[in-house]
Amino acid sequence: MDRRVVVTGLGVCAPNGICLKEFTQALLEGRSGIRFQPELRDLHFSCQIAGKPWVKENMLNNYFTPLQLRGLNASGLVYGVMAGMDAWKDAGLASNTGEVPSWERGIIFGTGLLGVDKFREAILHIDNKNVRRLGSTSVIQTMASGISAYLGGLLGTGNQVTTNSSACTTGTEGILMAAERIAMGKAEVMLAGSCSDSGPYIWGGFDAMRILPSGHNDTPATASRPMSASASGFVPGSGAGALVLESLEHAQKRGAKIYAEVLGGAVNSGGQVGEGSMTAPNSSAVRRCIQEAVRSAGIAAEDVDAINGHLTATTKDALEIANWSAALGRAGADFPYINSFKGTMGHCLAAAGSLESVATLLQLEEGVLFKNVNCEDLHPEITDIIAAHRIPQNTLPFRPNIIAKASFGFGDVNACLIFKGYKA
């Protein structure tokens, strides 16, 4: 990277915490946001639990005007606006209300699908020949770039305002895209994040694939079990995470609080060849992505203190650990500490990378490693590779210097970021 890039703002709308303070406390305690969803029971889903942000109606008045709320029916857009605006505020930045756009400020905010419920509403109106009842906001609520466009209008940004979509790697990829834009001198400030809608129209396909757990409908908090021998599939989740990235010079000039530095990262694809497929990773590509991220950060593999993995509580968790070990050339007690936040949030799909990146950086802020939840019975294939104590079961006092964060997604796509604690 040509210029140093730092993180100066964080925002979340997560299943286990709407604001940063609540989210941090939930991670410290290992408190779950996975709950029973009566709607899924009524629709005869096998898996009737999910991680869904508990957004109370009165909260929305802090982010939307009454006019904006009229006809608003896109959960991902709501989550994204809440997380994005909170991150902007956390960074100490104000919305641009002048006549000239903020040319040096931009947005990359990704999503998988946006406004599925609004799509359904639109289809019903059209099929019933009531097209005029769609309302004036149906387009922005259903176009993929609706979230970045909405935030761009609220913040008055004049730099690149766009949306990326790469399945479960979306959030991690978007942060790297934003960091690279700043590093190349094309922007000074970028809001990066991602969001995912909630509800049966998002989660139904996964339930049909039988890759969600069906035996924990009465015990939702114990259902998501990354790295566990008793893992039985990922719990679907939703929400949004957001980060404000700046050039170091810009952040220093305005006296901003700095959470961390983005040292580098990498994205690639396994091409769905060899062992790779639409739903399974090509291990050679995963390893290459991790190694390229380490090289781009200008560090050595032994410099990585901790990892926040993708680790979704499926049969692929052991393979992911094997790939990390091979990529870094580290095993046993020499392996970095590793954790997964999906035990308390579920797998938040397109929002996962950004939400988990926020949580990763909160570890630097708090001087801890957040605990892994629901993996008391570690999978033996994992402990054959790394020492059990490298998978903390309790929140540890620890101030890592360098943390790797990775996401791996449908379509055999990979993304890895390298963060470093910032010292003035």
Phi, psi and omega in degrees: 000135184284324178237148180286139183238132182234161178257126183239355180209145180226143176211146180219152165222090191244161177302329182249022176169125181275319180252168185299319181296314181294320180296315180300314181296321178297320179291321178298321183271345187072033183278131185274148172246014179271126186225160173292136181243100182306328180301321181289325175298314183296335180265009176064036172290146173290315176265117186247024180233158179194160172265111185225127179304136180267081183269113178281147187302323182290342177295327185296335179295342178279349185236336185229147173280162177304323179294318179294328182285340183294117178080006181286119185215040180232100187298320180298320178297318178299311180300317182294318178296317180298312181293317182295314180293324178293321178296318179298316178293319179299329179282354181077025180258149179252154174292146178274113181250012181277192183269345184247131179299156175279094189298333184266006182240136182217184185217133166233106185231112188267168177200161173269292171235148179231132173071039181298319178297324178291324175301314180299316179299319180295317180299317180297318179296318182292315180298331178268011178060037178242046186303330182291345181274000181297325181090162186282349183256006184296324182292310183293333180281343184245346176281143185303323181275011180300323182292315179290324178295318180298312179295323179300321178290324179291327186259346178070036182280141183246359177273198179299130175233108187210174181230136173248159180210109181219053179052227187285351177270359189308307185295315180295316178299316182296323178296317179296319178301317180293318180297319180294324179296318178291317181299327180277000178082016182268352178202160175254326182225132176226133171268119182240138179184189178199160182218161177218133175297162174242163173118171187297331182285341174272317189270345186300320181298322179289324177295322179294330179282351180061042177247011176253150181287134181247357184260011183236024182297334178266351181225064188300327185292341181255008188282321183272115192229066179302137176068011182267146176293336181259015177298139183229021178128163182275146175271127181291146180219178181204171180140204180199148172229152182213144177228140170263123178250143179219158167293146181302319181299317181294317180295318180294321183298325181261005177068035184285150170290136182244121179280318187190171175249141174269106184282327182170190181174178180204152171228147173199185179223147176275358175071004183054037176243168182061232179278352181283147177208187178302326185244353182239142183280147169274110187301325180296325179288320177301312181296319179297319180298314179299314182294321178294323177297317179298316179296318182294332180280349180072031180238173173258158182302326181287351179279345182286118181273327185207157180230135164253110187273178175281302162040082191263001183078041174239183179293348182273357181299316180296323178295321178299316178299318179299321180291319176300315182299314180292319182294321183267348183065036183226141182207176178058224180284349179276349181292143178298159169300145180220141176217165175227136180266001183287346177296334180247345181248340194078185179264108186274021170055238183297337179275349188302312185298320181284317177300315182288332174292319176300313180298322178300316182286333176296336176294322176294321181293319185271346183070040182218168163249120180293146184291155166273141182245140174070030176231040177300327178261074183303142181295130183299331178292335178280314181288348171288340184257316184231155180291140184301327183288351176279357177245084190298130177268348177230151177297127186254136168292115185193132179246088180295148177269315182232128180236135173260138177233127181229155174222141179229133191229167174307143185094004178062047181245148187224148175212140180218134178242150174239117178253150177227139174299137185267134174235125182296000000 
